[in-house]
Amino acid sequence: MKPARPADAPPGEQAAENAASARGTNPDRVRQRNLATVLRLVHRAQGSSRSELTQSTGLNRSTIAALVGELAEIGVVREAVPAASNRVGRPSPVVTADPRVVAIAVNPEIDAVTVGIVGLDGTVHRRIRRETDSVPSASEAAHLAAATIRDVLDELPGDVRATGIGVAVPGLVRRSDGVVRLAPHLGWIDEPFSEMLRAETGLVTRAANDARLGAVAESIFGSGRGVGTMVFLNGGASGVGGGVIVDGRPLGGVEGYAGELGHTLVNSSGVVCHCGAVGCLETEVGQAELLHALGRERGSDDDLDALLAGSDDPRVLAEVERQVGWLSVTLRTTVNVFNPQVIVLGGFLGALHGVAGDRIRALTTESALRGPGQDVSIVRAALGPRRLMIGAAELAFEELLADPSSLAAR
């Protein structure tokens, strides 16, 4: 063991020793950073050739080969030789994320708790929706989710490794500790849901707002793929939520509460929202009102799609036009504030876009500022019900993507 330096060692000598010590750790830090860079590229691209990784990272071929080899040894990527092509020369091996590395996704709702198993390659292997007779309390949702997780894990092959749990919550989740500060439709206030689920499962658990996680999923694998600045609005049984991606990164705010676009003022003569304000988007635009106009009490997004597309009932058409009008007010504000390249609409808002996409764009752009209004595209979300599962899984994959060796350590 190296002897300790005496307390009265010359400052210059001590500084030189500290610098040497720091230099000794640099190769490890660089290697960890490069491993993370390669894994993240493979994960987001859902597969890349070694030559593509060389081009994307600027590293040389031998370094990429060594990094891929180490990632394969850890068990987070696989390599395969692509099928024969007409290109001259030996084809570059294709590197893909190993689907046997999975995250568990949980989404508590007002009428169900959904659990999913999502591979590191972005594949949703399982999605189980456990319906409830009433709105579940935090402890009830944690217990139901934990029981479902145990059942699912028991059915998985023995070589599958779970990195942890990600929770998509329809409410405000404090980033520092995962406490659900307010989930109004669930009736949760200051509930440590992440800790409850960790205590029941023994797995690392992280939580965030569901729409924010939906935005992350759509930006990586969906309609916002390759887009630097994107706004996502999702409509579900629990209301309207939003998420913002700026320069490829989710906008969180000080404690993770940014993006609550469902509480944009759209009607100053409207009704009082559960948040205490008057005329929020959530009070004017809702899934329940669309289903009521269609003569239905419940229905999935797919049901709503087909029903709206197939209806010529004047009451349905009038409700669609009413909701599109209020939605466009929020979208106009969104365009002016964030200047996004793309606005992505999911859930029942996606169903509205399916039957009135041109109308939504016309109302939005004619009242938005000329510059940002001309540049924006308004599109429908691509991932469907997989979106929240994938977004929650990304939360659980964060540590692994930042430090691939952490899986080996576990």
Backbone torsions as a table, in degrees:
resi	resn	phi	psi	omega
1	MET	NA	138.3	-178.2
2	LYS	-70.9	130.5	-179.0
3	PRO	-66.7	149.1	179.9
4	ALA	-69.3	147.9	175.7
5	ARG	-70.6	141.0	176.7
6	PRO	-65.0	153.1	-175.9
7	ALA	-62.8	-27.1	-176.6
8	ASP	-99.2	23.5	179.2
9	ALA	-61.2	142.3	179.5
10	PRO	-55.9	136.0	-177.5
11	PRO	-54.9	-41.2	-179.1
12	GLY	-62.7	-41.9	-179.7
13	GLU	-66.3	-40.5	179.3
14	GLN	-65.2	-41.2	179.4
15	ALA	-63.0	-41.2	179.4
16	ALA	-63.1	-38.9	180.0
17	GLU	-67.6	-40.2	177.9
18	ASN	-62.2	-41.5	179.6
19	ALA	-64.5	-41.3	178.6
20	ALA	-63.4	-40.4	178.4
21	SER	-62.3	-42.9	179.7
22	ALA	-64.1	-40.0	179.1
23	ARG	-63.6	-31.7	-179.8
24	GLY	-66.3	-27.5	-179.9
25	THR	-90.1	-14.2	-176.0
26	ASN	-58.3	-46.3	179.3
27	PRO	-56.2	-39.1	178.5
28	ASP	-65.2	-41.0	180.0
29	ARG	-66.7	-41.9	179.0
30	VAL	-63.3	-44.1	179.0
31	ARG	-61.2	-44.2	179.2
32	GLN	-62.2	-41.7	-179.9
33	ARG	-65.1	-40.3	179.6
34	ASN	-68.9	-39.3	175.7
35	LEU	-59.5	-44.4	180.0
36	ALA	-64.0	-41.0	-179.9
37	THR	-62.0	-46.8	-179.0
38	VAL	-65.0	-45.5	-179.1
39	LEU	-63.0	-41.6	-179.6
40	ARG	-64.3	-40.4	178.2
41	LEU	-63.3	-44.6	179.2
42	VAL	-63.4	-43.0	-179.4
43	HIS	-62.0	-49.1	-175.5
44	ARG	-72.5	-34.2	-179.9
45	ALA	-82.3	-8.2	-174.6
46	GLN	54.6	42.2	177.4
47	GLY	119.3	131.8	177.6
48	SER	-144.5	147.6	174.3
49	SER	-78.6	160.8	177.4
50	ARG	-59.6	-38.9	-179.8
51	SER	-64.7	-37.4	177.1
52	GLU	-66.4	-38.8	177.9
53	LEU	-66.0	-38.3	177.1
54	THR	-61.2	-43.8	-179.2
55	GLN	-68.4	-41.1	-176.2
56	SER	-70.1	-36.7	-174.5
57	THR	-92.6	-24.2	-174.7
58	GLY	80.6	3.4	177.1
59	LEU	-83.1	159.4	-179.5
60	ASN	-80.3	168.4	-173.1
61	ARG	-64.3	-38.7	-178.4
62	SER	-67.6	-36.9	177.8
63	THR	-65.6	-43.9	178.0
64	ILE	-61.3	-42.7	179.3
65	ALA	-60.2	-41.8	179.6
66	ALA	-66.9	-42.4	-179.9
67	LEU	-65.0	-43.9	178.5
68	VAL	-63.2	-41.0	178.1
69	GLY	-60.3	-40.5	179.3
70	GLU	-69.2	-39.9	177.8
71	LEU	-64.2	-36.9	177.5
72	ALA	-67.4	-38.0	178.5
73	GLU	-65.8	-38.5	175.9
74	ILE	-64.7	-32.4	178.6
75	GLY	101.4	27.1	-178.7
76	VAL	-110.3	-11.8	175.9
77	VAL	-135.4	162.2	173.5
78	ARG	-127.8	154.7	175.3
79	GLU	-121.5	144.4	176.9
80	ALA	-147.4	148.2	176.3
81	VAL	-84.1	126.8	-178.1
82	PRO	-67.4	161.7	178.3
83	ALA	-62.5	155.7	-178.1
84	ALA	-57.5	141.6	178.7
85	SER	-133.8	178.7	-179.7
86	ASN	-84.7	-1.3	-178.0
87	ARG	-72.7	144.8	-179.6
88	VAL	-76.9	141.3	176.9
89	GLY	96.0	170.5	-179.0
90	ARG	-74.5	130.0	-178.5
91	PRO	-66.4	146.3	179.1
92	SER	-77.6	133.2	178.8
93	PRO	-57.6	143.5	179.4
94	VAL	-96.2	129.9	-178.6
95	VAL	-104.8	126.8	178.1
96	THR	-127.6	153.0	174.9
97	ALA	-67.5	141.9	-177.8
98	ASP	-76.7	117.6	-177.6
99	PRO	-68.8	-10.5	178.8
100	ARG	-78.7	-10.6	170.1
101	VAL	-90.2	118.9	-171.9
102	VAL	-128.6	161.2	169.8
103	ALA	-121.5	152.2	177.2
104	ILE	-101.5	128.1	-179.6
105	ALA	-109.7	139.5	179.8
106	VAL	-132.0	135.8	178.1
107	ASN	-136.5	99.1	175.0
108	PRO	-76.9	136.9	179.5
109	GLU	-129.7	-179.6	-177.4
110	ILE	-73.5	-18.8	-176.9
111	ASP	-130.9	9.2	-177.2
112	ALA	-169.6	165.5	168.4
113	VAL	-126.3	123.5	-178.0
114	THR	-108.2	135.0	178.4
115	VAL	-122.7	135.1	179.0
116	GLY	-131.4	155.0	172.5
117	ILE	-114.8	119.1	-173.8
118	VAL	-122.7	128.3	178.9
119	GLY	-77.9	159.8	177.8
120	LEU	-63.5	-18.3	177.0
121	ASP	-84.2	3.3	178.7
122	GLY	90.1	1.2	-179.6
123	THR	-81.8	131.3	173.8
124	VAL	-88.1	105.6	-176.0
125	HIS	-76.7	-40.6	-178.8
126	ARG	-141.6	148.3	174.5
127	ARG	-146.3	112.6	-176.2
128	ILE	-117.2	123.5	179.8
129	ARG	-108.5	115.6	178.8
130	ARG	-101.3	107.9	-178.7
131	GLU	-75.6	150.5	179.6
132	THR	-119.6	153.8	-179.6
133	ASP	-75.7	-22.6	-179.6
134	SER	-147.2	175.5	178.1
135	VAL	-64.5	122.2	-175.7
136	PRO	-75.9	142.3	170.3
137	SER	-72.1	170.5	179.9
138	ALA	-61.7	-43.7	-178.9
139	SER	-67.8	-37.4	177.8
140	GLU	-65.7	-42.4	179.4
141	ALA	-65.1	-40.1	179.1
142	ALA	-64.7	-42.5	-179.5
143	HIS	-65.5	-44.0	-179.7
144	LEU	-66.6	-41.8	178.5
145	ALA	-63.6	-44.5	-178.3
146	ALA	-63.2	-42.3	178.9
147	ALA	-63.8	-40.1	179.2
148	THR	-67.2	-40.8	178.5
149	ILE	-61.5	-44.3	179.2
150	ARG	-60.1	-43.3	179.5
151	ASP	-62.0	-43.7	-177.3
152	VAL	-67.6	-44.7	-178.8
153	LEU	-63.2	-34.2	178.3
154	ASP	-64.6	-26.1	-177.2
155	GLU	-89.1	-12.6	-176.5
156	LEU	-77.9	150.0	176.0
157	PRO	-59.0	155.3	-174.7
158	GLY	-66.7	-19.6	-178.2
159	ASP	-91.2	5.3	177.2
160	VAL	-83.5	134.2	-179.9
161	ARG	-118.8	126.4	179.8
162	ALA	-96.1	127.9	-178.4
163	THR	-84.2	-23.5	-177.5
164	GLY	155.0	-168.5	-176.4
165	ILE	-119.7	135.3	170.8
166	GLY	-116.4	134.8	-175.7
167	VAL	-117.9	127.1	175.6
168	ALA	-100.6	108.9	-173.2
169	VAL	-106.5	131.8	176.0
170	PRO	-79.1	69.5	-178.0
171	GLY	178.6	-171.6	-179.2
172	LEU	-86.1	122.0	-178.8
173	VAL	-119.5	124.1	179.8
174	ARG	-73.0	124.4	-173.7
175	ARG	-64.3	-35.8	-172.6
176	SER	-65.6	-33.2	-176.3
177	ASP	-137.5	2.1	176.9
178	GLY	75.2	10.5	178.2
179	VAL	-71.7	132.7	176.0
180	VAL	-80.1	101.9	-177.4
181	ARG	-69.0	-40.3	-179.9
182	LEU	-158.2	120.7	170.3
183	ALA	-126.2	84.5	-167.1
184	PRO	-59.6	-38.6	-178.0
185	HIS	-73.1	-23.6	175.2
186	LEU	-89.4	-16.9	-176.8
187	GLY	77.3	23.1	-178.9
188	TRP	-96.2	133.8	175.3
189	ILE	-134.7	123.0	178.3
190	ASP	51.1	51.1	179.8
191	GLU	-100.5	124.6	178.6
192	PRO	-80.8	63.9	-171.9
193	PHE	-62.3	-40.0	179.3
194	SER	-58.6	-44.8	-179.5
195	GLU	-66.7	-38.2	176.9
196	MET	-58.9	-46.0	-176.8
197	LEU	-71.0	-36.3	176.9
198	ARG	-63.8	-41.2	-179.0
199	ALA	-64.7	-34.5	-177.7
200	GLU	-81.1	-27.0	-174.5
201	THR	-110.9	-22.6	-175.1
202	GLY	76.9	8.7	-178.0
203	LEU	-104.7	145.3	175.4
204	VAL	-57.9	129.8	-174.4
205	THR	-130.3	132.4	176.7
206	ARG	-130.4	147.9	-178.2
207	ALA	-132.0	153.6	175.9
208	ALA	-157.2	169.8	178.3
209	ASN	-61.5	138.4	-174.2
210	ASP	-64.7	-42.0	-178.4
211	ALA	-68.1	-35.8	177.0
212	ARG	-62.5	-41.4	177.9
213	LEU	-69.6	-34.0	174.6
214	GLY	-62.6	-38.2	177.2
215	ALA	-63.0	-41.9	178.8
216	VAL	-61.3	-45.4	-179.1
217	ALA	-62.4	-45.5	-179.1
218	GLU	-67.8	-30.8	-179.5
219	SER	-73.8	-28.7	-178.9
220	ILE	-89.0	-46.4	-171.4
221	PHE	-120.1	-5.2	-171.4
222	GLY	-117.0	-138.6	-173.7
223	SER	-69.7	-15.8	178.5
224	GLY	-101.9	13.0	-177.3
225	ARG	-61.7	128.0	-179.9
226	GLY	80.4	4.3	-178.7
227	VAL	-99.5	131.1	-178.1
228	GLY	-74.4	-46.9	-177.1
229	THR	-122.0	118.7	-172.6
230	MET	-142.5	144.5	173.3
231	VAL	-118.3	134.3	-179.8
232	PHE	-118.9	131.7	173.1
233	LEU	-122.9	130.0	-178.9
234	ASN	-122.1	134.7	176.6
235	GLY	-113.0	125.6	179.5
236	GLY	-140.7	-172.7	179.9
237	ALA	-63.2	-23.9	-178.8
238	SER	-93.7	9.9	177.2
239	GLY	115.0	-158.4	-177.6
240	VAL	-116.1	126.9	177.9
241	GLY	-123.7	168.2	-178.4
242	GLY	-143.9	160.4	175.4
243	GLY	-147.5	146.9	-176.2
244	VAL	-125.9	130.8	174.6
245	ILE	-110.0	121.9	-179.7
246	VAL	-120.7	122.0	-178.5
247	ASP	51.8	40.3	175.5
248	GLY	82.0	1.9	-177.9
249	ARG	-123.2	140.6	178.9
250	PRO	-66.7	136.7	176.8
251	LEU	-84.7	116.4	-175.3
252	GLY	-105.2	-28.8	-172.5
253	GLY	81.9	-172.4	-175.1
254	VAL	-62.5	-43.7	-176.5
255	GLU	-127.1	18.2	175.7
256	GLY	94.0	12.3	-174.6
257	TYR	-95.8	-0.4	-174.9
258	ALA	-66.8	151.8	174.0
259	GLY	98.6	12.3	-178.9
260	GLU	-77.7	67.3	-176.2
261	LEU	-74.2	-15.1	175.4
262	GLY	-65.2	-14.6	179.9
263	HIS	-108.4	25.5	170.3
264	THR	-72.0	136.5	176.7
265	LEU	-71.0	122.5	176.9
266	VAL	-121.3	-21.8	-176.5
267	ASN	-143.1	100.8	-177.5
268	SER	-68.0	-12.5	176.4
269	SER	-104.9	16.0	-176.4
270	GLY	-82.1	-166.2	-177.0
271	VAL	-92.8	166.7	179.4
272	VAL	-75.1	130.8	178.1
273	CYS	-84.1	162.2	177.1
274	HIS	-62.6	-19.4	179.7
275	CYS	-79.3	-10.7	179.6
276	GLY	103.8	-14.9	178.7
277	ALA	-86.8	172.8	-179.0
278	VAL	-111.9	135.4	170.2
279	GLY	74.4	30.4	176.2
280	CYS	-66.8	158.5	177.4
281	LEU	-54.1	-40.5	-178.4
282	GLU	-59.9	-28.5	-178.8
283	THR	-80.7	-17.4	-176.6
284	GLU	-107.1	-21.9	-176.5
285	VAL	-124.9	123.6	-177.0
286	GLY	-157.9	150.5	177.8
287	GLN	-65.7	-40.3	-176.1
288	ALA	-61.2	-39.4	-179.1
289	GLU	-66.2	-37.7	177.2
290	LEU	-65.8	-44.7	179.3
291	LEU	-64.1	-39.5	179.2
292	HIS	-61.9	-42.8	178.4
293	ALA	-62.8	-30.0	179.2
294	LEU	-85.8	-2.4	-179.4
295	GLY	76.9	27.5	-179.5
296	ARG	-121.7	149.1	176.5
297	GLU	-93.8	-37.7	179.8
298	ARG	-136.3	160.4	177.4
299	GLY	177.5	148.5	177.6
300	SER	-81.7	172.8	176.4
301	ASP	-60.8	-38.6	178.8
302	ASP	-64.2	-41.8	177.0
303	ASP	-59.4	-46.5	-177.4
304	LEU	-62.4	-40.8	176.6
305	ASP	-53.7	-56.5	-176.0
306	ALA	-64.4	-40.7	-177.8
307	LEU	-66.5	-44.6	179.6
308	LEU	-66.0	-42.2	-178.6
309	ALA	-65.8	-30.2	-175.9
310	GLY	-96.6	3.6	-175.0
311	SER	-102.2	136.4	170.4
312	ASP	-120.1	17.7	178.1
313	ASP	-65.1	126.4	-179.7
314	PRO	-56.1	-33.1	179.7
315	ARG	-66.9	-38.8	178.5
316	VAL	-68.2	-45.8	-179.9
317	LEU	-61.4	-39.3	179.1
318	ALA	-67.0	-38.4	179.5
319	GLU	-68.8	-39.7	176.8
320	VAL	-60.9	-46.9	-179.1
321	GLU	-63.7	-38.6	178.8
322	ARG	-62.7	-48.2	-177.5
323	GLN	-68.6	-37.1	177.8
324	VAL	-62.4	-37.8	179.1
325	GLY	-62.4	-46.6	179.6
326	TRP	-71.0	-37.3	177.7
327	LEU	-60.1	-40.4	-177.6
328	SER	-65.1	-26.0	176.5
329	VAL	-65.0	-45.4	177.2
330	THR	-65.0	-40.9	-179.1
331	LEU	-65.5	-36.3	176.4
332	ARG	-61.1	-46.7	178.0
333	THR	-62.2	-41.2	178.8
334	THR	-60.2	-43.7	178.8
335	VAL	-62.4	-44.9	-177.1
336	ASN	-68.9	-35.1	-175.2
337	VAL	-82.4	-44.3	-171.1
338	PHE	-103.8	-16.9	-178.0
339	ASN	48.0	55.4	-177.0
340	PRO	-78.8	157.2	172.3
341	GLN	-76.2	-37.4	-176.7
342	VAL	-138.6	139.6	166.6
343	ILE	-111.3	126.4	-177.6
344	VAL	-109.9	129.1	-179.2
345	LEU	-110.1	128.2	-179.0
346	GLY	-125.0	171.5	179.8
347	GLY	64.8	-142.2	-179.2
348	PHE	-68.4	-21.1	173.6
349	LEU	-66.8	-33.0	174.0
350	GLY	-65.9	-36.6	176.7
351	ALA	-65.7	-39.0	174.6
352	LEU	-60.9	-42.7	178.2
353	HIS	-62.2	-34.4	-179.0
354	GLY	-62.6	-32.6	-178.2
355	VAL	-104.9	-13.9	-175.8
356	ALA	-144.1	35.5	-177.3
357	GLY	-60.5	-43.5	-179.9
358	ASP	-64.9	-38.7	179.8
359	ARG	-66.6	-41.4	178.3
360	ILE	-60.1	-46.4	-179.2
361	ARG	-65.2	-42.3	-178.2
362	ALA	-62.2	-47.0	-179.1
363	LEU	-65.6	-35.6	-178.6
364	THR	-71.1	-50.8	-172.2
365	THR	-75.0	-27.9	-178.7
366	GLU	-72.2	-18.7	-180.0
367	SER	-111.3	-8.7	177.8
368	ALA	-80.7	164.1	175.1
369	LEU	-59.8	145.0	-170.3
370	ARG	-57.6	-46.8	-177.1
371	GLY	-62.1	-65.7	-178.7
372	PRO	-64.7	-29.1	179.6
373	GLY	-66.5	-33.8	179.8
374	GLN	-76.1	-26.9	-173.4
375	ASP	-86.7	-18.6	-169.5
376	VAL	-85.7	145.5	170.0
377	SER	-110.5	142.0	176.6
378	ILE	-117.0	116.3	-173.2
379	VAL	-130.5	171.0	179.2
380	ARG	-95.0	145.4	177.1
381	ALA	-61.1	147.9	-173.4
382	ALA	-102.1	-19.9	-167.8
383	LEU	-92.1	-10.6	177.7
384	GLY	58.9	-143.5	-177.4
385	PRO	-67.2	-11.6	177.6
386	ARG	-73.7	-18.0	-169.3
387	ARG	-56.5	-51.7	-176.8
388	LEU	-70.1	-31.9	176.4
389	MET	-64.6	-45.6	-179.6
390	ILE	-66.9	-42.1	179.5
391	GLY	-63.2	-42.7	177.8
392	ALA	-65.7	-37.0	178.0
393	ALA	-64.5	-37.1	177.5
394	GLU	-59.2	-35.7	177.7
395	LEU	-63.8	-41.5	179.8
396	ALA	-72.9	-24.7	-179.4
397	PHE	-85.0	-7.1	-172.2
398	GLU	-54.1	-48.4	-177.3
399	GLU	-64.4	-42.5	-179.8
400	LEU	-63.2	-43.1	-178.7
401	LEU	-68.8	-29.2	177.8
402	ALA	-79.2	-29.4	-178.6
403	ASP	-148.5	87.1	-177.4
404	PRO	-56.1	-29.1	-179.1
405	SER	-68.6	-12.7	179.6
406	SER	-64.6	-27.5	178.2
407	LEU	-68.2	-41.5	177.7
408	ALA	-64.3	-36.8	179.8
409	ALA	-63.8	-39.3	178.2
410	ARG	-67.0	NA	NA
